[in-house]
Amino acid sequence: MTHAPKLLMAAALWLAVGGCASRRAAGTQAPATAYRQPATLRVHNANWSDIRIYVVRLEMPLRLGTVTSGSSAIFEIPPDYVSGGSDVSVVAVPVAGATSYRASLNGVTYGDFVDLTIENLLQYSHLVIR
């Protein structure tokens, strides 16, 4: 019978600690994913044709937009595409042309800045990750 007060005290403590557990409101981000930011892609189009820009992961393309000839544009690469879990690449497809340019984005992480220059001859195009 001497253990009864100790058991009662342990049960009360267990209930008190359980009642202090916090619950997140519906729709809020978990702290582990709050740091994930999109990568930024800047495209300089020196090609004579307008260029469509895609990000491809697991052979599933996501169109980011179009860059007109002789201009530049800035796009965001979604965080899911830079998570590092699969093969990711950027693809530039001329509106008037039969070939495309593809470059790997496997070294890109959250918040990185990627600079892509599309040359008139697509094979001379280049990508820089900062």
Order of alpha helices (4+ residues) and beta strands (2+ residues): alpha-beta-beta-beta-beta-beta-beta-beta-beta
